[in-house]
Amino acid sequence: MNDAFAYDVVEYPSYIHPQMHPSRLAALARLHGIAAASPRQCHLLEVGCGDGLQLLTLAQAYPESQFVGVDLSASAIARGEAMRASLGLENLQLVAADLREWNPGPRPYDYVLAHGFYSWVPGFVRERLLALCGQSLAAAGVAYISFNALPGCHIRKMLAQMMKFEVGGIPDPGQRLAAASGFLQYLRDGTPGDGRYAELLRGEATELLGRTEPSVVFHDDLADVNDAFLITDFVAQAAPHGLAFLAEADYSEMSIHGASESARSRLQELEGVDPLLKEQHLDFLKGRRFRQTLLRRAEAAFQPAPLREAVLAMEAVGQIRAEVADGGEADMQAGVSVRFAGPEGAALRVDHPAAKAALVAMGSSFPLPLHATELLALARQACASQAPIEDDAEALMQVLVAGFQMGLLILHVDAPRFSARADECPLSSALARLQIEAGQDVVASLRPSMVRLDNRLALELARLLDGKRNRDTILHDLALRMSKLPVPGDDGEQGVKSEAWWRQVLAPQLAEGLQQMARMGLLVETEVARGPSDQRTT
Protein backbone atom coordinates (compact mmCIF):
# COMPACT_ATOMS: atom_id res chain seq x y z
CA MET A 1 0.00 0.00 0.00
CA ASN A 2 1.13 3.52 -0.73
CA ASP A 3 1.64 5.10 2.71
CA ALA A 4 0.82 8.53 1.28
CA PHE A 5 -2.82 7.44 1.09
CA ALA A 6 -2.91 4.99 4.00
CA TYR A 7 -4.86 7.46 6.14
CA ASP A 8 -7.61 7.50 3.52
CA VAL A 9 -7.90 3.71 3.81
CA VAL A 10 -7.57 3.21 7.59
CA GLU A 11 -8.89 6.10 9.66
CA TYR A 12 -6.50 7.34 12.33
CA PRO A 13 -8.24 8.02 15.66
CA SER A 14 -8.79 11.69 16.48
CA TYR A 15 -7.51 12.89 19.83
CA ILE A 16 -7.11 16.13 21.72
CA HIS A 17 -3.53 16.70 22.87
CA PRO A 18 -3.70 19.19 25.76
CA GLN A 19 0.08 19.65 25.84
CA MET A 20 0.03 21.32 22.40
CA HIS A 21 -2.70 23.81 23.32
CA PRO A 22 -1.55 27.40 22.64
CA SER A 23 -2.60 28.56 26.12
CA ARG A 24 -0.02 26.14 27.53
CA LEU A 25 2.61 26.85 24.89
CA ALA A 26 2.24 30.59 25.50
CA ALA A 27 2.74 30.12 29.24
CA LEU A 28 5.84 28.03 28.74
CA ALA A 29 7.35 30.48 26.25
CA ARG A 30 6.61 33.51 28.44
CA LEU A 31 8.14 31.73 31.40
CA HIS A 32 11.38 31.77 29.39
CA GLY A 33 11.20 35.37 28.21
CA ILE A 34 9.48 34.96 24.85
CA ALA A 35 6.35 37.11 24.45
CA ALA A 36 4.29 34.43 22.73
CA ALA A 37 0.85 35.44 21.45
CA SER A 38 -2.28 34.86 23.48
CA PRO A 39 -4.51 32.17 22.00
CA ARG A 40 -7.24 34.81 21.97
CA GLN A 41 -5.42 36.74 19.24
CA CYS A 42 -3.22 34.33 17.32
CA HIS A 43 -2.56 32.77 13.94
CA LEU A 44 -1.99 29.02 14.27
CA LEU A 45 -1.11 26.27 11.81
CA GLU A 46 -1.35 22.54 12.39
CA VAL A 47 0.51 20.29 9.93
CA GLY A 48 -0.83 16.75 9.67
CA CYS A 49 -4.05 17.81 11.38
CA GLY A 50 -6.12 14.75 10.39
CA ASP A 51 -9.77 15.69 10.66
CA GLY A 52 -8.83 18.82 12.62
CA LEU A 53 -10.39 17.89 15.95
CA GLN A 54 -7.79 19.88 17.90
CA LEU A 55 -8.36 22.89 15.63
CA LEU A 56 -12.13 22.61 15.97
CA THR A 57 -11.81 22.97 19.74
CA LEU A 58 -9.52 25.99 19.32
CA ALA A 59 -11.70 27.72 16.74
CA GLN A 60 -14.72 27.18 18.99
CA ALA A 61 -12.93 28.60 22.06
CA TYR A 62 -11.16 31.57 20.42
CA PRO A 63 -13.40 33.16 17.77
CA GLU A 64 -11.06 36.13 17.18
CA SER A 65 -8.07 33.95 16.26
CA GLN A 66 -7.38 32.29 12.91
CA PHE A 67 -6.58 28.60 12.56
CA VAL A 68 -5.32 26.62 9.58
CA GLY A 69 -4.93 22.87 9.22
CA VAL A 70 -3.30 20.97 6.38
CA ASP A 71 -3.23 17.21 5.80
CA LEU A 72 -2.56 14.90 2.88
CA SER A 73 -5.64 12.76 3.63
CA ALA A 74 -8.58 14.12 1.63
CA SER A 75 -11.02 11.90 3.51
CA ALA A 76 -9.85 13.16 6.93
CA ILE A 77 -10.10 16.78 5.79
CA ALA A 78 -13.59 16.10 4.41
CA ARG A 79 -14.71 14.77 7.80
CA GLY A 80 -13.30 17.82 9.53
CA GLU A 81 -14.79 20.21 6.99
CA ALA A 82 -18.23 18.71 7.55
CA MET A 83 -17.89 19.33 11.30
CA ARG A 84 -16.51 22.83 10.74
CA ALA A 85 -19.44 23.76 8.49
CA SER A 86 -21.97 22.28 10.91
CA LEU A 87 -20.48 24.32 13.77
CA GLY A 88 -20.28 27.48 11.65
CA LEU A 89 -16.62 28.12 12.43
CA GLU A 90 -15.49 30.75 9.97
CA ASN A 91 -12.11 31.22 11.67
CA LEU A 92 -10.88 27.74 10.68
CA GLN A 93 -9.55 26.67 7.28
CA LEU A 94 -8.88 22.98 6.57
CA VAL A 95 -6.83 22.13 3.49
CA ALA A 96 -6.14 18.78 1.81
CA ALA A 97 -2.68 19.25 0.34
CA ASP A 98 0.85 17.92 0.04
CA LEU A 99 3.02 19.98 2.39
CA ARG A 100 5.73 20.23 -0.27
CA GLU A 101 3.36 22.03 -2.63
CA TRP A 102 1.18 23.97 -0.19
CA ASN A 103 1.69 27.73 0.15
CA PRO A 104 1.37 28.89 3.78
CA GLY A 105 0.77 32.50 2.72
CA PRO A 106 2.57 35.69 3.73
CA ARG A 107 1.18 36.12 7.25
CA PRO A 108 3.48 34.72 9.99
CA TYR A 109 2.18 32.01 12.31
CA ASP A 110 2.37 32.46 16.06
CA TYR A 111 2.22 28.70 16.48
CA VAL A 112 3.09 25.82 14.16
CA LEU A 113 2.05 22.38 15.44
CA ALA A 114 3.03 19.00 14.00
CA HIS A 115 2.05 16.06 16.19
CA GLY A 116 2.71 12.47 15.11
CA PHE A 117 4.14 13.67 11.80
CA TYR A 118 7.92 14.11 11.83
CA SER A 119 8.91 10.47 12.42
CA TRP A 120 6.52 9.08 9.82
CA VAL A 121 7.38 11.11 6.73
CA PRO A 122 10.41 10.93 4.42
CA GLY A 123 13.42 13.12 5.10
CA PHE A 124 12.57 15.65 2.39
CA VAL A 125 9.14 16.20 3.99
CA ARG A 126 10.76 16.67 7.40
CA GLU A 127 13.05 19.22 5.82
CA ARG A 128 10.05 21.01 4.29
CA LEU A 129 8.37 21.23 7.71
CA LEU A 130 11.47 22.76 9.30
CA ALA A 131 11.87 25.14 6.35
CA LEU A 132 8.23 26.21 6.71
CA CYS A 133 8.82 26.94 10.42
CA GLY A 134 11.93 28.91 9.56
CA GLN A 135 10.10 30.94 6.94
CA SER A 136 6.69 31.42 8.55
CA LEU A 137 7.16 31.39 12.34
CA ALA A 138 6.57 34.79 13.97
CA ALA A 139 9.39 36.52 15.84
CA ALA A 140 7.99 35.33 19.19
CA GLY A 141 6.48 32.20 17.67
CA VAL A 142 6.58 28.64 18.98
CA ALA A 143 6.83 25.47 16.91
CA TYR A 144 5.68 22.19 18.47
CA ILE A 145 7.09 19.08 16.79
CA SER A 146 6.74 15.61 18.27
CA PHE A 147 8.89 12.66 17.23
CA ASN A 148 10.09 9.21 18.24
CA ALA A 149 13.08 9.65 20.52
CA LEU A 150 16.24 7.62 20.93
CA PRO A 151 17.46 5.63 22.69
CA GLY A 152 14.15 4.54 24.22
CA CYS A 153 12.33 4.04 20.93
CA HIS A 154 14.71 1.23 19.97
CA ILE A 155 12.51 -1.10 22.03
CA ARG A 156 9.29 -0.24 20.18
CA LYS A 157 11.13 -0.27 16.85
CA MET A 158 12.38 -3.77 17.61
CA LEU A 159 8.80 -5.05 17.74
CA ALA A 160 7.83 -2.96 14.73
CA GLN A 161 10.61 -4.63 12.75
CA MET A 162 9.35 -8.06 13.81
CA MET A 163 5.75 -7.21 12.90
CA LYS A 164 6.69 -5.82 9.49
CA PHE A 165 8.61 -9.02 8.79
CA GLU A 166 5.56 -11.07 9.78
CA VAL A 167 3.04 -9.12 7.66
CA GLY A 168 5.34 -8.58 4.67
CA GLY A 169 3.51 -9.25 1.42
CA ILE A 170 0.02 -8.83 2.91
CA PRO A 171 -1.55 -5.87 1.06
CA ASP A 172 -5.01 -5.80 2.65
CA PRO A 173 -5.11 -3.46 5.71
CA GLY A 174 -7.51 -5.65 7.68
CA GLN A 175 -5.43 -8.75 7.09
CA ARG A 176 -2.22 -6.88 7.96
CA LEU A 177 -3.72 -5.76 11.27
CA ALA A 178 -5.03 -9.24 12.07
CA ALA A 179 -1.66 -10.80 11.31
CA ALA A 180 0.18 -8.20 13.40
CA SER A 181 -2.20 -8.67 16.34
CA GLY A 182 -1.85 -12.44 16.16
CA PHE A 183 1.92 -12.12 16.08
CA LEU A 184 1.92 -9.86 19.15
CA GLN A 185 -0.14 -12.46 21.01
CA TYR A 186 2.36 -15.07 19.89
CA LEU A 187 5.22 -13.01 21.31
CA ARG A 188 3.38 -12.28 24.53
CA ASP A 189 2.39 -15.87 25.21
CA GLY A 190 5.18 -17.79 23.55
CA THR A 191 8.39 -16.05 24.59
CA PRO A 192 10.28 -18.59 26.73
CA GLY A 193 12.14 -18.01 29.96
CA ASP A 194 12.18 -15.14 32.42
CA GLY A 195 15.38 -13.35 31.48
CA ARG A 196 15.69 -9.67 30.60
CA TYR A 197 14.91 -10.18 26.93
CA ALA A 198 11.83 -12.29 27.64
CA GLU A 199 10.54 -9.80 30.20
CA LEU A 200 11.10 -6.90 27.82
CA LEU A 201 9.46 -8.63 24.85
CA ARG A 202 6.41 -9.83 26.79
CA GLY A 203 5.93 -6.45 28.40
CA GLU A 204 6.13 -4.57 25.11
CA ALA A 205 3.75 -6.98 23.33
CA THR A 206 1.30 -6.77 26.23
CA GLU A 207 1.43 -2.97 26.13
CA LEU A 208 0.73 -2.85 22.40
CA LEU A 209 -2.13 -5.33 22.64
CA GLY A 210 -3.77 -3.76 25.67
CA ARG A 211 -3.30 -0.02 25.30
CA THR A 212 -2.74 0.78 21.65
CA GLU A 213 -5.57 1.01 19.13
CA PRO A 214 -5.13 -1.25 16.08
CA SER A 215 -5.23 1.70 13.69
CA VAL A 216 -2.33 3.29 15.60
CA VAL A 217 -0.31 0.09 15.23
CA PHE A 218 -1.15 0.11 11.52
CA HIS A 219 0.01 3.67 10.90
CA ASP A 220 2.80 3.96 13.47
CA ASP A 221 4.42 0.53 13.69
CA LEU A 222 3.70 -0.98 10.27
CA ALA A 223 4.48 2.20 8.33
CA ASP A 224 7.28 2.11 5.76
CA VAL A 225 8.76 5.23 7.40
CA ASN A 226 9.10 5.12 11.18
CA ASP A 227 12.24 6.96 12.23
CA ALA A 228 13.57 8.02 15.61
CA PHE A 229 16.09 10.69 16.59
CA LEU A 230 18.34 11.84 19.38
CA ILE A 231 17.14 15.22 20.67
CA THR A 232 20.55 16.69 19.85
CA ASP A 233 20.28 15.46 16.25
CA PHE A 234 16.76 16.85 15.91
CA VAL A 235 17.82 20.30 17.11
CA ALA A 236 20.84 20.14 14.77
CA GLN A 237 18.43 19.48 11.87
CA ALA A 238 16.40 22.53 12.87
CA ALA A 239 19.36 24.90 13.35
CA PRO A 240 20.04 25.70 9.65
CA HIS A 241 16.47 27.07 9.47
CA GLY A 242 17.14 29.61 12.23
CA LEU A 243 15.42 27.52 14.91
CA ALA A 244 16.61 26.63 18.41
CA PHE A 245 15.47 24.53 21.36
CA LEU A 246 12.96 26.15 23.71
CA ALA A 247 11.64 23.42 26.00
CA GLU A 248 9.65 20.24 26.19
CA ALA A 249 5.87 20.72 25.91
CA ASP A 250 5.41 18.40 28.88
CA TYR A 251 7.49 20.67 31.08
CA SER A 252 7.89 18.21 33.95
CA GLU A 253 9.81 15.89 31.61
CA MET A 254 12.70 18.35 31.89
CA SER A 255 12.90 18.01 35.66
CA ILE A 256 15.87 16.23 37.20
CA HIS A 257 13.97 15.68 40.45
CA GLY A 258 13.56 11.92 40.02
CA ALA A 259 17.21 11.22 39.27
CA SER A 260 19.66 9.83 41.84
CA GLU A 261 21.80 12.25 43.82
CA SER A 262 24.90 11.51 41.73
CA ALA A 263 22.95 11.83 38.48
CA ARG A 264 21.38 15.13 39.61
CA SER A 265 24.84 16.53 40.28
CA ARG A 266 25.99 15.53 36.80
CA LEU A 267 22.82 16.88 35.17
CA GLN A 268 23.16 20.21 36.96
CA GLU A 269 26.72 20.53 35.67
CA LEU A 270 25.57 19.80 32.13
CA GLU A 271 22.68 22.25 32.39
CA GLY A 272 25.10 25.01 33.36
CA VAL A 273 27.17 24.33 30.25
CA ASP A 274 24.54 23.28 27.68
CA PRO A 275 20.84 22.75 28.60
CA LEU A 276 20.32 20.65 25.48
CA LEU A 277 23.11 18.28 26.51
CA LYS A 278 21.38 17.90 29.86
CA GLU A 279 18.19 16.96 27.98
CA GLN A 280 20.12 14.35 26.00
CA HIS A 281 21.45 12.79 29.17
CA LEU A 282 17.97 12.77 30.67
CA ASP A 283 16.81 10.77 27.65
CA PHE A 284 19.67 8.34 28.23
CA LEU A 285 18.72 7.93 31.89
CA LYS A 286 14.96 7.69 31.38
CA GLY A 287 14.83 5.79 28.10
CA ARG A 288 12.38 8.36 26.74
CA ARG A 289 10.65 7.10 23.60
CA PHE A 290 8.70 10.12 22.43
CA ARG A 291 9.40 13.82 22.54
CA GLN A 292 7.12 16.82 22.19
CA THR A 293 9.74 19.46 21.61
CA LEU A 294 9.23 23.19 21.28
CA LEU A 295 11.39 25.29 18.98
CA ARG A 296 11.83 29.07 18.86
CA ARG A 297 13.57 31.47 16.58
CA ALA A 298 17.28 31.37 17.39
CA GLU A 299 17.41 35.16 17.79
CA ALA A 300 14.46 35.29 20.24
CA ALA A 301 15.20 36.74 23.69
CA PHE A 302 15.30 33.34 25.39
CA GLN A 303 15.96 33.03 29.13
CA PRO A 304 17.21 29.55 30.13
CA ALA A 305 16.05 29.86 33.75
CA PRO A 306 12.30 30.31 34.33
CA LEU A 307 11.22 33.88 35.10
CA ARG A 308 9.18 33.54 38.29
CA GLU A 309 7.50 36.91 37.97
CA ALA A 310 5.94 35.86 34.65
CA VAL A 311 3.52 33.49 36.40
CA LEU A 312 1.65 36.37 38.03
CA ALA A 313 0.09 37.08 34.61
CA MET A 314 -0.94 33.43 34.12
CA GLU A 315 -3.62 31.00 35.24
CA ALA A 316 -2.95 27.76 37.07
CA VAL A 317 -4.89 24.52 37.39
CA GLY A 318 -4.14 21.32 39.24
CA GLN A 319 -5.94 18.36 40.77
CA ILE A 320 -4.13 18.88 44.06
CA ARG A 321 -4.81 17.53 47.52
CA ALA A 322 -3.15 18.42 50.82
CA GLU A 323 -2.05 15.37 52.78
CA VAL A 324 -3.20 16.46 56.21
CA ALA A 325 -5.20 14.79 58.95
CA ASP A 326 -8.93 15.45 59.24
CA GLY A 327 -9.50 18.90 60.64
CA GLY A 328 -5.85 19.74 60.09
CA GLU A 329 -6.27 23.50 60.03
CA ALA A 330 -3.16 23.81 62.18
CA ASP A 331 -1.11 22.30 59.38
CA MET A 332 -1.89 25.37 57.29
CA GLN A 333 -0.18 27.70 59.74
CA ALA A 334 3.31 29.15 59.42
CA GLY A 335 6.29 26.85 59.89
CA VAL A 336 4.39 23.60 59.25
CA SER A 337 5.46 21.72 56.10
CA VAL A 338 2.58 20.12 54.20
CA ARG A 339 2.87 17.65 51.33
CA PHE A 340 0.67 18.45 48.34
CA ALA A 341 0.15 15.65 45.82
CA GLY A 342 -1.40 15.14 42.41
CA PRO A 343 -3.12 12.08 40.94
CA GLU A 344 -0.07 10.92 38.95
CA GLY A 345 2.52 10.91 41.71
CA ALA A 346 3.82 14.48 41.56
CA ALA A 347 4.25 16.02 45.01
CA LEU A 348 5.64 19.14 46.63
CA ARG A 349 6.25 20.12 50.24
CA VAL A 350 5.26 23.69 51.16
CA ASP A 351 5.53 25.54 54.45
CA HIS A 352 4.55 29.13 53.58
CA PRO A 353 0.94 29.81 54.74
CA ALA A 354 -0.18 31.79 51.69
CA ALA A 355 1.42 29.32 49.28
CA LYS A 356 -0.31 26.43 51.06
CA ALA A 357 -3.65 28.24 50.96
CA ALA A 358 -3.18 28.92 47.23
CA LEU A 359 -2.66 25.22 46.49
CA VAL A 360 -5.74 24.34 48.54
CA ALA A 361 -7.77 26.88 46.56
CA MET A 362 -6.44 25.48 43.30
CA GLY A 363 -7.42 21.95 44.28
CA SER A 364 -10.90 23.09 45.27
CA SER A 365 -11.35 24.92 41.97
CA PHE A 366 -10.21 22.03 39.76
CA PRO A 367 -10.79 21.63 36.83
CA LEU A 368 -11.35 25.38 36.55
CA PRO A 369 -8.12 27.41 36.17
CA LEU A 370 -7.59 30.35 38.52
CA HIS A 371 -5.60 33.46 37.65
CA ALA A 372 -2.50 33.93 39.82
CA THR A 373 -3.75 37.30 41.13
CA GLU A 374 -7.01 35.66 42.16
CA LEU A 375 -5.10 32.81 43.80
CA LEU A 376 -3.06 35.35 45.73
CA ALA A 377 -6.15 37.18 46.95
CA LEU A 378 -7.94 33.95 47.92
CA ALA A 379 -4.84 32.65 49.69
CA ARG A 380 -4.26 35.80 51.73
CA GLN A 381 -7.89 35.82 52.79
CA ALA A 382 -7.91 32.11 53.68
CA CYS A 383 -4.83 32.30 55.89
CA ALA A 384 -5.60 35.82 57.20
CA SER A 385 -2.16 36.90 56.09
CA GLN A 386 -0.67 39.98 57.72
CA ALA A 387 2.51 39.74 55.67
CA PRO A 388 3.32 42.31 52.98
CA ILE A 389 1.61 41.33 49.76
CA GLU A 390 5.01 41.29 48.02
CA ASP A 391 6.19 38.51 50.36
CA ASP A 392 3.12 36.37 49.71
CA ALA A 393 3.40 37.02 45.98
CA GLU A 394 7.02 35.86 46.01
CA ALA A 395 6.05 32.65 47.83
CA LEU A 396 3.24 32.04 45.35
CA MET A 397 5.56 32.56 42.37
CA GLN A 398 8.04 30.08 43.79
CA VAL A 399 5.44 27.38 44.41
CA LEU A 400 3.76 27.83 41.02
CA VAL A 401 7.06 27.46 39.16
CA ALA A 402 8.14 24.51 41.30
CA GLY A 403 4.75 22.83 40.92
CA PHE A 404 4.85 23.36 37.16
CA GLN A 405 8.35 21.91 36.91
CA MET A 406 7.28 18.81 38.83
CA GLY A 407 4.01 18.24 36.98
CA LEU A 408 1.80 19.08 39.95
CA LEU A 409 0.02 21.88 38.10
CA ILE A 410 -0.37 23.39 34.64
CA LEU A 411 0.15 27.03 33.70
CA HIS A 412 -1.97 28.76 31.04
CA VAL A 413 -2.21 32.08 29.28
CA ASP A 414 -5.89 32.80 28.58
CA ALA A 415 -7.07 29.23 29.17
CA PRO A 416 -10.23 28.11 27.36
CA ARG A 417 -13.41 28.89 29.28
CA PHE A 418 -16.04 26.43 30.44
CA SER A 419 -18.60 26.28 33.21
CA ALA A 420 -17.75 24.89 36.63
CA ARG A 421 -21.43 24.31 37.38
CA ALA A 422 -24.70 23.73 35.61
CA ASP A 423 -27.20 26.57 35.45
CA GLU A 424 -30.98 26.15 35.08
CA CYS A 425 -30.70 25.68 31.30
CA PRO A 426 -27.26 24.12 30.84
CA LEU A 427 -25.55 24.13 27.46
CA SER A 428 -23.13 21.38 26.48
CA SER A 429 -20.37 21.78 23.92
CA ALA A 430 -21.73 21.91 20.38
CA LEU A 431 -18.73 19.89 19.18
CA ALA A 432 -19.33 17.18 21.77
CA ARG A 433 -23.00 16.97 20.80
CA LEU A 434 -21.98 16.69 17.16
CA GLN A 435 -19.61 13.85 18.01
CA ILE A 436 -22.32 12.05 19.98
CA GLU A 437 -24.73 12.36 17.07
CA ALA A 438 -22.05 10.72 14.93
CA GLY A 439 -22.02 7.72 17.29
CA GLN A 440 -18.94 8.55 19.35
CA ASP A 441 -18.73 8.05 23.09
CA VAL A 442 -15.23 9.57 23.54
CA VAL A 443 -15.64 13.26 22.87
CA ALA A 444 -13.75 16.55 23.11
CA SER A 445 -14.31 18.56 26.26
CA LEU A 446 -13.96 22.33 26.51
CA ARG A 447 -10.84 22.13 28.73
CA PRO A 448 -9.92 20.66 26.16
CA SER A 449 -9.31 16.96 26.69
CA MET A 450 -10.89 13.67 25.66
CA VAL A 451 -13.63 12.37 27.96
CA ARG A 452 -15.57 9.13 27.81
CA LEU A 453 -19.34 9.05 28.27
CA ASP A 454 -19.45 5.43 29.29
CA ASN A 455 -23.18 4.68 29.20
CA ARG A 456 -26.26 5.52 27.19
CA LEU A 457 -27.74 7.63 29.97
CA ALA A 458 -24.74 10.00 29.97
CA LEU A 459 -24.78 10.22 26.18
CA GLU A 460 -28.48 11.08 26.06
CA LEU A 461 -28.11 13.64 28.84
CA ALA A 462 -25.28 15.43 27.00
CA ARG A 463 -27.32 15.49 23.79
CA LEU A 464 -30.24 17.17 25.56
CA LEU A 465 -28.22 20.07 26.99
CA ASP A 466 -28.94 22.60 24.24
CA GLY A 467 -29.31 25.66 26.49
CA LYS A 468 -33.06 25.78 25.88
CA ARG A 469 -34.28 23.07 28.23
CA ASN A 470 -34.65 23.76 31.95
CA ARG A 471 -34.17 20.97 34.47
CA ASP A 472 -37.81 19.89 34.46
CA THR A 473 -37.77 19.61 30.67
CA ILE A 474 -34.44 17.79 30.73
CA LEU A 475 -35.84 15.26 33.20
CA HIS A 476 -38.99 14.76 31.12
CA ASP A 477 -37.13 14.36 27.81
CA LEU A 478 -34.42 12.15 29.29
CA ALA A 479 -36.99 9.83 30.84
CA LEU A 480 -38.87 9.71 27.54
CA ARG A 481 -35.75 8.79 25.58
CA MET A 482 -34.62 6.16 28.06
CA SER A 483 -38.09 4.57 28.11
CA LYS A 484 -37.62 3.67 24.45
CA LEU A 485 -34.33 1.86 25.05
CA PRO A 486 -33.96 -1.75 26.24
CA VAL A 487 -32.27 -2.26 29.60
CA PRO A 488 -31.29 -5.50 31.37
CA GLY A 489 -33.79 -6.62 34.00
CA ASP A 490 -33.22 -8.50 37.24
CA ASP A 491 -33.40 -11.77 35.32
CA GLY A 492 -30.78 -10.61 32.82
CA GLU A 493 -33.28 -10.29 30.00
CA GLN A 494 -33.50 -7.09 27.96
CA GLY A 495 -36.67 -5.07 28.41
CA VAL A 496 -38.02 -1.53 28.53
CA LYS A 497 -39.11 0.55 31.49
CA SER A 498 -41.88 3.11 31.44
CA GLU A 499 -41.33 6.84 31.29
CA ALA A 500 -42.78 7.18 34.79
CA TRP A 501 -40.32 4.58 36.09
CA TRP A 502 -37.42 6.47 34.55
CA ARG A 503 -38.61 9.82 35.95
CA GLN A 504 -38.71 8.36 39.44
CA VAL A 505 -35.22 6.87 39.08
CA LEU A 506 -33.65 9.90 37.42
CA ALA A 507 -35.18 12.72 39.49
CA PRO A 508 -32.81 12.38 42.48
CA GLN A 509 -29.80 11.80 40.19
CA LEU A 510 -30.19 14.65 37.70
CA ALA A 511 -28.40 17.37 39.67
CA GLU A 512 -25.36 15.14 40.20
CA GLY A 513 -25.42 14.08 36.54
CA LEU A 514 -25.38 17.71 35.42
CA GLN A 515 -22.57 18.51 37.84
CA GLN A 516 -20.61 15.58 36.44
CA MET A 517 -20.98 17.13 32.98
CA ALA A 518 -19.47 20.31 34.41
CA ARG A 519 -16.58 18.43 36.04
CA MET A 520 -15.83 16.81 32.69
CA GLY A 521 -15.56 20.25 31.08
CA LEU A 522 -18.54 19.73 28.78
CA LEU A 523 -20.67 22.74 29.75
CA VAL A 524 -20.36 26.10 28.05
CA GLU A 525 -19.75 29.05 30.34
CA THR A 526 -22.61 31.52 30.51
CA GLU A 527 -23.11 34.62 32.65
CA VAL A 528 -25.75 32.74 34.63
CA ALA A 529 -23.47 29.77 35.24
CA ARG A 530 -20.50 31.96 36.14
CA GLY A 531 -22.29 34.28 38.52
CA PRO A 532 -20.98 37.56 39.96
CA SER A 533 -18.48 35.88 42.30
CA ASP A 534 -16.70 34.03 39.49
CA GLN A 535 -15.39 37.00 37.51
CA ARG A 536 -11.83 35.98 36.72
CA THR A 537 -9.01 38.35 35.90
CA THR A 538 -7.51 37.67 32.48
LINJO-V741088 format. One record per backbone hydrogen bond with DSSP energy under -0.5 kcal/mol. NH is the residue of the N-H (numbers start at 1). CO is the residue of the C=O. If there is no record, write none. Layout:
((NH	CO) (NH	CO))
This chain:
((3	1) (5	2) (6	3) (8	5) (9	5) (9	6) (10	6) (11	9) (18	16) (20	17) (21	18) (24	21) (25	21) (26	22) (27	23) (28	24) (29	25) (30	26) (31	27) (32	28) (32	29) (33	30) (34	29) (35	33) (36	34) (39	413) (41	38) (42	39) (44	66) (45	111) (46	68) (47	113) (48	70) (49	70) (52	49) (56	52) (57	53) (58	54) (59	55) (60	56) (61	57) (62	58) (65	62) (66	42) (67	91) (68	44) (69	93) (70	46) (71	95) (74	72) (77	73) (78	74) (79	75) (80	76) (81	77) (82	78) (83	79) (84	80) (85	81) (86	82) (87	83) (88	84) (88	85) (89	84) (90	88) (92	89) (93	67) (95	69) (97	71) (97	95) (99	97) (101	98) (102	98) (104	102) (109	136) (110	43) (111	43) (112	142) (113	45) (114	144) (118	146) (120	117) (121	118) (125	122) (126	122) (127	123) (128	124) (129	125) (130	126) (131	127) (132	128) (133	129) (134	130) (135	131) (136	132) (137	133) (138	109) (141	138) (142	110) (143	295) (144	112) (145	143) (145	293) (146	114) (147	291) (148	227) (149	289) (150	229) (152	288) (153	149) (153	288) (154	151) (155	152) (156	152) (157	153) (158	154) (159	155) (160	156) (161	157) (162	158) (163	159) (164	160) (165	161) (166	162) (167	163) (168	164) (168	165) (170	167) (171	169) (176	172) (177	173) (178	174) (179	175) (180	176) (181	177) (182	178) (183	179) (184	180) (185	181) (186	182) (187	183) (188	184) (189	185) (190	186) (191	187) (199	195) (200	196) (201	197) (202	198) (203	199) (204	200) (205	201) (206	202) (207	203) (208	204) (209	205) (210	206) (211	207) (212	208) (213	211) (216	213) (217	213) (218	214) (219	215) (220	216) (221	216) (221	217) (222	217) (226	224) (227	119) (229	148) (234	230) (235	231) (236	232) (237	233) (238	234) (239	235) (240	236) (241	238) (242	239) (243	238) (244	296) (246	294) (247	294) (249	292) (251	249) (253	250) (254	251) (255	252) (259	256) (264	260) (265	261) (266	262) (267	263) (268	264) (269	265) (270	266) (271	267) (272	268) (273	269) (273	270) (274	270) (277	274) (278	274) (279	275) (280	276) (281	277) (282	278) (283	279) (284	280) (285	281) (286	282) (287	283) (288	283) (291	147) (293	145) (294	247) (295	143) (296	244) (298	242) (300	297) (302	300) (303	32) (304	302) (307	31) (308	306) (310	307) (311	308) (312	309) (313	310) (314	311) (315	412) (316	370) (317	410) (320	318) (321	341) (323	339) (324	322) (328	325) (329	327) (331	328) (332	329) (333	330) (335	351) (336	333) (337	335) (338	350) (340	338) (340	348) (341	321) (342	346) (345	342) (348	340) (350	338) (356	352) (357	353) (358	354) (359	355) (360	356) (361	357) (362	358) (363	359) (364	360) (365	361) (366	362) (368	365) (370	316) (372	314) (375	371) (376	372) (377	373) (378	374) (379	375) (380	376) (381	377) (382	378) (383	379) (384	381) (385	380) (391	388) (392	388) (393	389) (394	390) (395	391) (396	392) (397	393) (398	394) (399	395) (400	396) (401	397) (402	398) (403	399) (404	400) (405	401) (406	402) (407	403) (407	404) (408	403) (409	403) (410	317) (412	315) (413	23) (419	523) (426	423) (428	465) (429	522) (433	429) (434	430) (435	431) (436	432) (437	433) (438	434) (439	436) (440	435) (443	441) (443	451) (445	449) (446	521) (451	443) (453	441) (453	451) (454	452) (459	455) (460	456) (461	457) (462	458) (463	459) (464	460) (465	461) (465	462) (466	464) (467	426) (471	424) (474	470) (475	471) (476	472) (477	473) (478	474) (479	475) (480	476) (481	477) (482	478) (483	479) (484	481) (485	482) (487	495) (489	493) (492	489) (495	487) (502	498) (503	499) (504	500) (505	501) (506	502) (507	503) (508	504) (509	506) (510	506) (513	509) (514	510) (515	511) (516	512) (517	513) (518	514) (519	515) (520	516) (521	518) (522	517) (524	427) (530	526) (531	527) (534	531) (535	532) (536	534))
